[in-house]
Amino acid sequence: MEGALLPKGCVTIANAVDLMVGEYCDLVGVVVDFRPPVTTRGTDWMATLTLCDTSRALPETSLTIRIFRPNPDLLPEIKSDSDLILIRRVKIIKRDGHLLAMSTFDTNWIISYAPTHPKSLPLTSSYPSSLKIKADEQAYFQGLRVWWKFRRESFVARGAAPSTYSSSQVNNSSNRRRKTGLIRDMEIGSFYDLAGVVVKTFPGNGNYTVYLTDYTKNPMLHSYEWGGSRRIGAGGDDDDFDYTGRGRSIGNQDWPGPWGQYTLQVTLWDIHAVAANRLLYLGAHVSLQNVRAKRNGDGKLEGTLNGDREFPDKVLVSLIKNMDDPRVKQIAIRCKEYTRRFESDKQRFEEEMARKEMEVNLNIRALKASQPITPISEIAEPQDIDRPFANRIHKIHCRVVDYLPPKLEDFAVLETGHSVWIWRFALLVEGEDGATLRVIVEGNDAEYLLVLPAANLRKDQQALSALREKLFILWGNLEEVKSQQLKSKPLKGTATSYSDTAPGPPRGRKRIRKRRYGNQKQVANKQLKYDELGRPSNADRDADDNESQDENEVGVIPKLSGKMFEACLKEYGVQNAKGEWKRLHKLFGTLIL
């Protein structure tokens, strides 16, 4: 790459990860690995690619980039492991001890595809499509492509490019590591001959992904969670099939099983991908030879099988048609044992679910019936967005534990500039994980919830009585409990109205459940100041500690009788006077029958 300068504004990967953690940068390099787009926990789609350049050209020094977009068609399209990309405005972060880059809402890119013929010119694509490649960028791409051609061919045996190994180019020491084994025996960096049952397939551009199981468990694998719509277990060592009830990870919504860490994702390339596309089907017994065990962008174990440049027609994918094959018989035995344990655990899980269903409020109905449940702690403090808000839609399982304003008479307000009354109030909801979140209820969404028109509740006692009856269905004895708290110790500085920009109750904090039950003393509610995460300020925490000395002055607080119910939330943002965005959540599509 002699004479080729980095495009204006770009930095090397080495400089980015060494000097710019937590900052934004522009990068350019070779895409040596690319995973098909997947849905995230919200409504976005995510593509994961691995980048190398002259400063970072080995698997252990490459950089993973995650790109988020609301539509999979807006994600970059990578066609081979030698495509080049210039990507601007990504953020270098550290996640679970690993450095990676994450896109922002204004990230853009230009891709230069590897020529399909030695004499053909490389094609390019960009996002947005109006973005044009500049002269210095084109010059750098040309030099980078020449460098990578020799680097790839000369150093692949030394481990350059995580996804560019081919069986003929791996040295003899790698071949000696190749072993016939089970999925449970796989270790990163080794090569294996595997036999298993096809669980799922995913054809891609130039590759073919197969999900394989031999009914052995490997703790390094992605864990597929089984369950209904409630969180039960924790997916730990005692939760062999991951009975979390969330069903929200990649592919979980239509995952056929097995559940837990029993399935290996293998990406096939070149002629192996062609053969797999022709031969494989769900439930087929298959043999895969020379599969390399690697770590994906999430740090999980997966496999890859590349074509052999020396023997390009050699196929290492085949069906096992003989049902008397010892490998097939052993898989059948392990499958039977897995099924026996799974059904036993499933029965226990469903019995526990049935007990919990008795505590569910059947008088509350939510839209988005097929939408998976999102734990409130993940909504309150998301880990996968890098902007103030993402306009996501969630379905939650919760119950109401507080509300604002304190008096029901103030739940309807006169719309500014009009002589029309509208609903506007807020609920503090608590999830099964103990986390809480402030939810705004207003306008048409509130009318849908209550099936009542807004009115002047201070003058219309009949409307107030109807509202009280509806809310009793929603939250049980909460109003009575709150009234008792207010009488026992008046609130200081209580607001009589509520707006989107007003300070709210803590969000995402786990409540101490034992405080609400049997003979536990409670300090009456008080107005606190909260930081941007909903946590009390230091001064208020100190005041809380001092006030605990007066607990004996307050009577026993009754247990809340409100039951859990499902509700739909939509996320949005509001700007304050300083132009700063605040992320809020609004109830919608939820109905009190």
C-alpha positions, -999 to +999 in steps of 0.1 A: +000+000+000+030+022-006+019+058-013-018+052-003-028+075+025-058+069+048-089+087+036-095+120+053-108+116+088-101+078+091-079+062+117-064+027+118-081+000+139-050-001+162-053+037+169-091+034+174-090+007+200-059+020+218-067+057+220-104+062+213-124+039+236-157+057+242-152+081+213-164+082+177-142+075+147-141+066+109-126+033+099-116+015+066-106-021+062-113-056+049-145-074+059-132-108+069-163-121+085-200-112+082-230-126+101-265-125+085-288-097+099-308-106+130-335-089+151-325-072+183-344-071+216-364-043+203-376-036+167-341-029+152-321-053+130-284-059+136-255-069+113-222-080+127-190-078+107-153-082+115-127-058+102-090-061+096-065-035+083-027-032+080-025-024+117-047-054+129-046-084+105-049-114+128-080-130+143-072-120+178-066-083+168-095-078+144-124-055+154-161-065+155-186-038+143-223-040+150-246-020+128-282-013+138-310-002+115-348-004+117-350-023+084-327-052+072-326-037+038-308-007+052-279-029+065-247-033+046-246-062+021-214-081+022-207-107-006-173-121+003-146-121+029-125-098+008-149-069+004-137-035+016-157-010+036-152+026+047-175+032+076-179+066+092-192+076+126-189+045+148-183+044+185-156+023+201-170+006+233-160-022+257-186-049+262-180-079+286-143-071+284-141-071+246-136-040+224-160-035+196-175-007+175-212+002+173-230+022+147-248+055+155-279+070+139-258+089+114-233+061+105-227+058+068-205+036+046-191+027+012-185-009+002-161-019-026-168-055-036-141-080-046-140-083-084-156-115-097-131-116-126-094-105-127-101-079-154-134-066-141-137-034-121-149-036-085-185-025-079-194-003-050-225+004-029-232+030-003-255+041+025-271+064+020-272+057-017-264+093-025-230+089-010-203+089-037-168+075-034-140+101-034-106+100-052-086+094-020-110+067-008-108+049-042-070+051-041-069+036-006-093+009-016-070-001-045-039-003-023-058-021+004-071-047-020-035-054-033-022-056+002-050-080+013-045-103-017-009-110-007-016-110+030-045-134+027-026-158+005+007-156+023-004-155+059-036-174+061-018-204+077-006-181+105-042-171+114-049-140+094-086-132+089-109-152+111-131-164+083-106-170+055-091-203+065-092-230+038-084-266+045-054-268+020-038-236+033-038-245+070-004-259+080+002-294+092+000-285+128-036-274+123-044-307+105-030-326+134-055-309+156-084-321+135-104-346+155-136-366+153-156-353+183-189-342+198-201-306+201-195-308+239-158-314+232-152-284+209-126-258+218-118-225+201-092-228+174-094-266+168-108-285+138-134-312+140-153-338+120-189-336+133-221-356+129-255-343+139-291-335+131-300-304+111-322-281+133-324-250+111-309-236+079-303-201+067-291-196+030-271-164+026-251-145+000-222-168-009-227-189+023-250-213+040-256-215+077-267-247+093-277-252+130-265-286+141-271-307+172-258-340+185-276-335+218-245-328+238-241-295+257-213-270+254-213-240+278-197-218+252-227-221+228-256-196+225-284-206+249-319-209+233-345-201+259-377-220+263-409-209+279-442-190+276-444-153+282-431-151+318-397-151+333-392-181+356-357-194+358-323-177+354-308-200+327-280-212+350-264-246+356-296-259+372-317-245+343-305-270+316-330-260+290-330-223+299-365-220+312-365-182+313-398-178+295-384-149+276-380-165+241-364-133+229-329-142+217-319-147+181-342-172+164-360-181+197-395-171+186-396-199+160-369-221+174-379-258+172-354-270+198-333-283+214-333-257+241-303-246+261-267-249+248-271-279+225-270-264+190-239-253+170-242-227+143-219-236+114-213-212+084-204-230+052-186-213+023-178-219-013-186-253-027-197-265+007-224-239+007-236-250-027-237-286-017-255-279+016-282-258-002-288-288-024-286-316+001-297-305+036-332-304+050-346-301+085-341-333+105-314-347+082-284-365+097-253-348+083-215-352+084-194-320+084-156-325+081-128-301+090-151-276+108-131-249+126-143-238+160-142-200+164-156-173+186-183-151+171-188-114+177-208-121+209-180-143+223-199-175+217-187-207+200-196-213+164-181-232+134-170-223+099-161-245+069-143-228+040-136-241+005-103-257-004-083-236-029-061-265-038-090-289-043-119-265-051-142-294-060-138-313-027-170-313-007-169-319+030-206-320+035-226-352+032-258-368+044-257-399+066-283-421+051-276-453+069-297-453+101-275-482+114-245-459+114-231-458+150-231-420+150-269-420+142-276-446+169-257-426+195-275-394+186-308-412+190-299-424+224-288-389+236-320-374+220-342-398+239-325-389+272-326-352+264-364-355+256-370-374+289-353-347+310-369-319+290-404-332+294-399-337+331-386-302+335-413-288+312-440-303+334-426-287+365-422-254+347-458-255+334-471-263+369-453-232+382-466-212+353-502-224+361-498-212+397-486-178+385-514-175+360-538-176+389-522-143+399-526-126+365-552-099+360-575-114+333-594-081+331-566-064+313-560-071+276-530-060+255-525-058+218-494-074+202-503-109+214-473-124+196-448-098+209-423-113+234-421-100+269-393-076+276-380-073+313-385-038+326-348-036+337-338-040+301-362-013+290-351+011+317-314+007+311-309-007+276-274-020+266-278-021+228-286+015+218-262+045+215-287+073+210-311+090+234-341+069+223-350+043+197-388+045+191-391+009+201-423-010+210-423-033+240-447-057+257-442-059+295-456-080+323-461-057+353-483-044+380-490-008+391-473+002+424-477+040+423-491+068+403-490+106+396-506+130+403-514+118+438-552+127+435-574+111+409-592+145+404-560+156+386-559+127+361-576+149+335-564+183+324-576+211+302-557+209+270-537+241+264-554+265+241-586+244+239-616+239+260-612+202+258-604+179+287-578+151+281-564+123+302-528+128+314-513+108+343-484+085+350-480+050+365-451+035+382-451-002+371-430-030+385-419-061+366-413-096+378-376-087+379-383-061+406-374-032+384-397-002+381-405+022+352-425+054+349-451+050+322-471+080+308-508+075+300-525+103+280-549+112+252-564+086+230-542+058+246-557+067+280-593+067+265-586+032+250-573+020+284-602+033+305-630+033+279-640+066+294-640+102+280-620+127+300-639+153+320-635+179+347-632+154+376-633+181+403-669+190+392-681+157+376-684+133+406-700+106+384-671+107+360-647+105+390-665+075+404-664+057+371-627+064+368-621+051+404-639+018+395-619+013+364-586+020+381-595-004+409-596-032+382-561-020+371-543-016+405-565-031+432-562-013+466-534+010+455-554+042+459-564+032+495-528+024+504-515+056+489-542+076+507-531+061+540-495+070+533-505+106+525-525+109+557-497+094+578-471+118+565-480+146+541-460+149+509-438+180+507-440+200+475-464+177+459-473+188+423-509+190+414-503+184+377-480+163+356-462+167+323-437+148+302-408+169+315-416+167+352-392+146+374-405+112+379-402+081+401-370+060+399-367+039+368-351+005+366-344+001+403-353-031+419-378-027+447-373-045+480-403-067+481-402-076+517-410-040+527-446-045+514-454-076+533-463-087+569-454-064+598-428-044+579-426-007+587-426+018+559-415+054+555-442+075+538-436+086+502-416+118+498-406+139+468-370+131+457-346+144+431-334+118+406-305+116+382-309+106+345-312+070+354-339+075+380-316+071+410-319+093+441-293+120+444-266+116+471-283+142+493-316+125+490-300+091+498-285+106+529-319+121+539-335+087+533-310+071+558-317+098+584-355+095+580-353+058+586-350+066+623-386+077+623-400+045+609-418+036+641-440+067+637-457+052+607-483+024+608-481-009+589-486-004+552-511-030+537-500-053+510-509-042+475-536-063+459-530-054+423-522-083+400-497-086+372-510-079+337-496-075+302-493-040+286-478-024+255-453+004+256-439+027+230-406+046+235-402+082+224-381+113+232-388+148+245-364+177+243-359+200+273-351+238+271-314+230+267-321+209+236-313+177+254-333+145+247-350+126+275-362+090+268-398+083+279-423+055+277-460+057+269-488+031+275-508+021+244-529-007+231-539-018+266-575-022+276-594-025+310-623-048+302 
